Amino acid sequence: MTNFAKFGAFVLAAAAVAACGGDPIDPIPTPATNKIVSTNITSNTTWYADTVYQLGGRITVTSGATLTIQPGTVIKGEAGTGSNATALLIARGGKLMAEGTASLPIIFTSVADELTPVQVAAGNISSPNLDPTVNGLWGGVLVLGNAKVSPKPGTAGELLEVQIEGIPTSDPNGLYGGNDDADNSGVIKYVSIRHGGANIGSGNEINGLTLGGVGSGTVVENIEIVANQDDGIEYFGGTVTTKNVVVWNTGDDGLDTDQSFGGTIDNFVVITTADHAMELDGPEGSYAAGHIIKNGNVIMSNADVISHDLINTDANSIVDLIDIYFTDLVNGHGTINRVSGNPGVTYTGIVLDVAAGDSLQAYVNGAIPAGVTAGSTGKANISVFGWTWANAANVIK
């Protein structure tokens, strides 16, 4: 039986479970195949949805190779910290073609997660055994490209390339950056990344999704990050546009931009981050580019988590913030900081859902910009997030 035929059988089995009213946490037979991946991907390779792929280490798609991942595939990272942290790394010149669908998303998670492709095909995408707060069980996904970045100058002056955080300097596949802003690292659609952020040493964890020097030729749309120990998505330079993003329960920031990110983040929901909802840094070298963040809803707190700053910028940050709604605010726990003294930051249509009797000024560190007002109307199009675990848990609003 071919891999495609096997997957068809899984879909039929999943449909049968759903038709019988199967509970998402009922035991469902595991797939027939579990494959441990322990070596780098150096030639064009396809991962099929009838197999759970277990990352046995830091697995790199090397330059010139393409990894294609079928819709509905589940990838699980083994436990490990330091140099043994498991991750999927797309090196410069490599490509990831991970094109899930709303009905068959691609799931990256931990080996401790009992989720199977059969459950995914049946529409049961919540973990059957791990809470959406459990983090640090494996590493994460890193995509590196050849677009421009603005790191701190090295001993020889300005640098075009630099080593990505989360990858030891001994691994040359961890280099990112260059001169090709239209660089293409592939397509990443309908992908959920969960329970990651393993510590590699000295409090340095891997982000859920790291985009280093990723060019505008890359497609990144319909992404969910759940329970990552570090940031949800961190951008290091590059020009990529990301659309339809959910970040839920991170141990650090929700969205983090560094080194003159020059792309756009469009339509997003950030939910209960342990630190800043948005950490938006400026260039570190002389190269300076600005980015746009627009059409977002941010839920700042729940019974267990209170986020810190709503928007944290540097004096040299360059970003246009447009149509972003913040709700579930807690007075005394976070502001839009540095609203003066950073001329590269603009605020348009920023709405804070301030409780009755509360003050808008309590959430703005400085004179309130004209583009920041009180209100109770969301800005994101949340209808596109029906495929996510966050939607199934009813935490999106």
N, C-alpha and C positions, 0 to 999 in steps of 0.2 A: 504494500500500500504506500502511495506517495505521501510526502509530508502534507501536501494540500488536501489529499483525501482524508488523512488522519484528522486534520483540523476540522474538516467538515463533520466528521463523526463526533468530535468534541462539541461542536455547535449544536448538533442534534441532541446529544446527551444533555447539554445545558438547557435546551428548550424543553426537554422532557421534564427536567427538574422543576423548571419554572411553571410548566403547565400543571404539575401536581401540587403546586403551592408550596414548594420547598422553601424552608427558612434560610436566609443568607448564612446563618451560622450552623446549619445542619451539616453533619459530615458528608462530604462529597468525594468520590474516588479521586485520588491524585492522578496526574498524568502518567502515562506509561513510561515516559522518558524524563530523566533528570541528567543534565550534562554539566559536568564541572569544567569550566574554562580556566585554564591555568597558564596559557601562553598568549603572547601578543598576537593580534590579528594583522597579518602582513600581506594578505591578498583578499580579493573580494569575497565576502562571506555573507550568508543569510542565516538569521536565527528565526526558527519557525514556532508557531503558536502551540504546537503539540508537545513542546519541550520546555521545561523550566531550566533556564541557564543560570548556573551557580558560579558567581565570580570568585575564583580561588585566590585572588590577589589583585594587584593593580594591573588591569588589562588595558593595553593601548592599541588603538587602531592607528597604525603607523602611516606615514606619508605615502600617498599613492594607493592606499587600500580604502575600500568602502565597506562598512558594515550596514547591512539592510536588516531591519527588524520588522517582522510581520505584525499586523494588528492583532491585539489580544495576547501578545507574548508577555510572559512574566519572567523578570530577571531578578535574581536574589544575590545579595552580597554576603559573603562570609564575615564573621566577626574578626576584627583586627584593628590594632592601633599602631601609631608610629609608622615606620617604613612598611609594616604589614597591613596597613589599612587598605581595604578593598575599594576599588573604584573603576569606573569606565572612563578612560581618557581618550579623547579624539585629538591626536596630534595635528600640528600644522600640516596641511597637505592631505590629511585623511578626511574621510566623510562619514557622517552618520545619517542614514536614511531611515529614521524611526517615524513612520507615518501610521499612527493609530487612527481610530475613528471614534466618534462619540459613542457608538455601541460596542466597540472593541478597542478600548484604550490599551496602551502599553504601560506596564507597571514595573517600576524599579523599587525593590524593597529588600528586606533582610531575610536571611535564611530562617530566622525565628518566626517569620510570618507564614501562616498556614494557607494563605490565599493561593488558589490554583487557577489555571487557564479556564477550566470548566466553569468555575464560579464567575470569572470575568465575562465569559461568553453568555452566561445566564443573566448578566446585568448586576451581579452581586459584587461590587468592587470594593466594599469596605473590608478591612481586615477582619477575619473571623475570630482572632485571638489577641491582637495587639491594640491597645488604646491609641488614639491619635495624638497622644502626648509623649509617647515613648520614642526617644531619639538616641543617636550616637551608636547604633547597632552595626553600621557599616559606613562606607565613605560617601560617595555621591557620583555625579556625572560632571565631567569637565570637558569643555569644547574649546579648542585653541585655534586661532587663525592668524592671518597675515595682515590684518588691518592695523592702522596706526594707533599707538598708545603713548601715554605721557608719564613714564616712570621717573623716579629720581635719577639724575645723571650719575653715571658710573665714573670710574677713575679716568676713562678716556673721553669723557664728555657725554653728550646726549646718546641715549640708547634707543635703538629701533626694536630690540627684543629684550625680554626679561623672563625669569623663571616664575611660573605661576605658584601662588600659595597653595599649600596642600600637597605638593609634589616635591620630594627630596631633590636637592640641587644636583645630585649624582645622576639623575635621569634626564638626559637631553631632550626627551619627548615632552618635557614640561615647559619648553620655551614657547613664548607667544609674542606676536607683534611683527610689524613689517611696514610695507608701503602700499599695500593693495586694499583700499577701503571697500572694494567690491568683492572681496574674497568670499568664496562659497564653501562652507563646511558641511552642507547638506540640508536636510529637512527634519525638523522635530515637531511633530503634531500629536495632540491628544496623548500626552505622556504624563504620568503621575509618578513622582519620586518621593519615597517615604522612609522615615525612621533612620536617616543618615546623619552625617556630620561627625564621623569618627575623629578622635583627637590624634594628631600626628606629632605632638610634642609642644611643650611650652605654651599650652592654652591655644594652640592653633588647630582649628577644626576645618573640615572640608565643607563647603557650601552644598546645598541641595543641588543646584545647577550653577556651575561656574562658566562664564563666557569671557574668555580672554582674547582680546584682539580679534573678535569674530566680525566678519565683514557683512555688508548689506546684501550680498548674494545668498546668505543663509536664511532659511525660513524657520522661525520659532513661534509657534502659535498653539494655543490651548494647552497650557502647562499647569500642573498642580504640584506644589511642594507641601508635604505634610510632615510635621514633627522632625525638623532638621535641627541638629544641635547648634549649628552656626547660622549663617544667613540663608534666606530662602533662595534668592537669585542674586549673585554678585557679578557686576559687569566691570571688567578691567579694560578701559579703552574700547576700541572697536566701533562699529557703525550699525550693528544689527538692530532690526526692529522686532520687538516681541509684542504679541497680541494675545489677549484673553488669558490672563494669568491669575491663579489663585495661590496665595501663600498663607499657610495656616499653622499656628503653633511652632514658631521657630524659637530657638534658644538665644538668638541674637537679633539681627535686623531682618525686616521683611524684604525690602529692596535696597540694594547697596550699589552705588556707582562710584567708580574710581578712575584715575588716570585719563581724564578727558574722554569719557564715554560720549560718543557722538551720534547715538541712535535714538530710537523712540520706544517708550513703553506705553502701550495703548490698550485700555480697558482691562482693569485689574481689580482684585479684591485682596486686601491684606487683613488677616484676622489674628488678633491676640499674639503679637510678637513679644518676647521677653525684654527686648531692648527697644531700639527705635523702629517705628514703622518704615521710615525712609532715611537712610544715611547717604547723603549726596556730597561726595568730596570733589574737590577741584583737581586740576592738573598738578603733577609733581615736577614736571620738566617744563621746557619752554613751549612745547607744542600744546595748544589750547583749542579744544572743541567743546561745543555745548550740546545738551540733549533735551528732549521733551518727555515729560511724564504727564499723561492726560487720561481722563475718563476713569476715575477710580473711586472705590468705596473702601474705607478703612475702619475696621471695628477694633477699638483700642483696648477693650477690657471685657472680662467676664468674671465669674465668681472666683476663678483660680488665678487669673493672670491680669496684670495691669501693665500696659506698655509704657515706655518712657517717652522720649520726644516724638511728636507727630512728624515733624520734618526737621532733620538735623543737617545743616549745611556748613561749609567753611567760608572764610572770607573771599576765597577765589573760586568758589563753585560757579558753574555756568549751566543753568537749567531753567527752562520755562515750565512752570507748574500750572496746569490748566484743568479746571473742572474736576476737583477731587473733594470728596465728602468724608468727613470724620464723625464717627458716632461712638456712643458708649464711652464718653470722656470721663476722667476722674480728676477733679480739681486738685492741683498740687502734684500731679504725676504726668509731666510732659508738656512741652509747648512747641509751637513753631519757633525755633530759635533763630537768633541772628537775622532778624528781618531788616536790619540796617547794617551798613558796612560791608555788604556783599552785592555790589551793583550788577553782577552777572545773573542774579536770581530774580525771576519775575513771578508774580502770583495773579492768576486770573480765575475767577469762579471757584475759589476755595471756600467751602462751606463747612462750618462747625456746628454740630447738633448740640448746642449748649442747653443744659437743663434749666428749667424755670428757676429764677432766682440766682442763677450763676452768671458769671461775667465773661464775655468774649475775651477781655483783656487777660484773664487768668491763663489763657492758652496761647498767648502771643508774647514773646520775649522782646518787647520794644513797641514802638508805635505801630498800630494796626494798619497794614497796607490796605489800599482801597479794594484790592481784589480778594480780601478775606472778610467774610460776613457770617452771621449766624443764620441757620436754617435747618430744615429737616428733610430735604429731598436728596436722594442718592444721585450719583453721577454715572455709575457703571451700568452697562447692559448686562445684568446678571442672568438673563435668560439663556446665555450661551454656556453657562456652567453646570447644566443639568447632568453632565456625565461624571462629575467629580465626587469624591468621597465627602468633601466638605458640603456639597449640596445634599447628599444622602443623610448627613448628620444635621441638616437644617441650621447651619451656622452662617450661611451666606445671607446677607441682607443689604 
